[in-house]
Amino acid sequence: MHEHKKEIERCILVGIATPKIAPWLATEHLNELERLADTAGAKVTRTFLQRVQAFNPATLIGEGKVAEIKTALEADEAKMVVFDDDLSGSQVRNLESRLPGVKVLDRTGLILDIFAKHAETAESRLMVEIAQLQYMMPRLTGMWTHLCRQHNGGIGTKGPGETQLETDRRLINARIRDLKKKLKKIEDARDRTAEKRYDTFHVGIVGYTNAGKSTLTNRLTGANVYAEDKLFATLDSTTRKLYIGDGETIILSDTVGFIRKLPHNLVETFKSTLGIAAHANCILEVVDASAPDYKEHLEVTQKTLADIIDGETPRITVFNKAEAAEETKRDELRINYPSALQVSALENIGMEALREELVKEFTKWKEKRLAQKEEEANAPDGWVAE
């Protein structure tokens, strides 16, 4: 019996450079989109990068470029085109009408597809479904216009398409509310677990997707956390123990990676999985030293963390994959980030220095906790330490 192999989808990618987005940066974004497509299981046959003064409201790109893409799709026998910028519902429909038989996706839709494939826990599956429904909502408009066109009534005539649209919106909103309630229960349970770990030093590992967080966790703890050189190789957070001697243990929690150009509501939904980091006593921020746009990676990470994590929480910045960075790049990092560590989890370089930094932060935390306990023991009845 022959096993049926799923046919790999062939696709074309489209990026846009505007006066606000330099061509080199738009190219980096497009390269990342190609990696996302690879993670989703698609084969990219070619990419287009168009420079425009402003986005076309009908198709995002110009009509001439749409025609060029259509020719390329036919030549490559590709049935999917993915845009690096978000498309409105009307833009998707306009593009699909100009590119018959072709699936039109944007960056967010592709990321959601990856999330759906990689979600393994109840929490991540809930987050993915909420995000998918929120993504679908603004794109419902117009799905039922073919019904409305069959009923050309005058003013005051409500077509069945509009009625169906309202019904769909109500159902989706109800489903989102239900899912958010379930997600809140999981978050509350995590908060209770965090309270029980009050006497345990907890490190939250954060960073841009594919910075090597899982490999770093494996190297530090000797664990076997799934790690692969793909964007969003892991979606669910993992927690491991790190023994540091004298019977002392540190808890390390690896979280979902960040990525640029995510819509606000999607970022909000996935903040749930960062609840672990919010309760951490120390943040280990992992950055890919070999990434040409590492500054943007850092900016995306820090922006996302800003309203989740207490600004006073100690933070250790680690530039991972140092073995893949040029010497001039490593010198640049030493000058610009003098307190950061440069390591290679893959090659086991600099890991002892990182371990020492973690032990230093643990020691500071332990001294503070002992002082708090002593203060509480000597306090009058009914007094509670802040």
Secondary structure, 3 states (H helix, E strand, C coil): CCCCCCCCEEEEEEEEECCCCCHHHHHHHHHHHHHHHHHHCEEEEEEEEEECCCCECCCECCHHHHHHHHHHHHHHCCCEEEECCCCCHHHHHHHHHHCCCCEEEEHHHHHHHHHHHHCCCHHHHHHHHHHHHHHHHHHCCCCCHHHHCCCCCCCCCCCHHHHHHHHHHHHHHHHHHHHHHHHHHHHHHHHHHHHHCCCCEEEEEEEECCCCHHHHHHHHHCCCCCCCCCCCCCCCCEEEEEEEECCEEEEEEECCCECCCCCHHHHHHHHHHHHHHHCCCEEEEEEECCCCCHHHHHHHHHHHHCCCCCCCCCEEEEEECHHHCCHHHHHHHHHHCCCCEECECCCCECHHHHHHHHHHHHHHHHHHHHHHHHHHHHCCCCCCCC
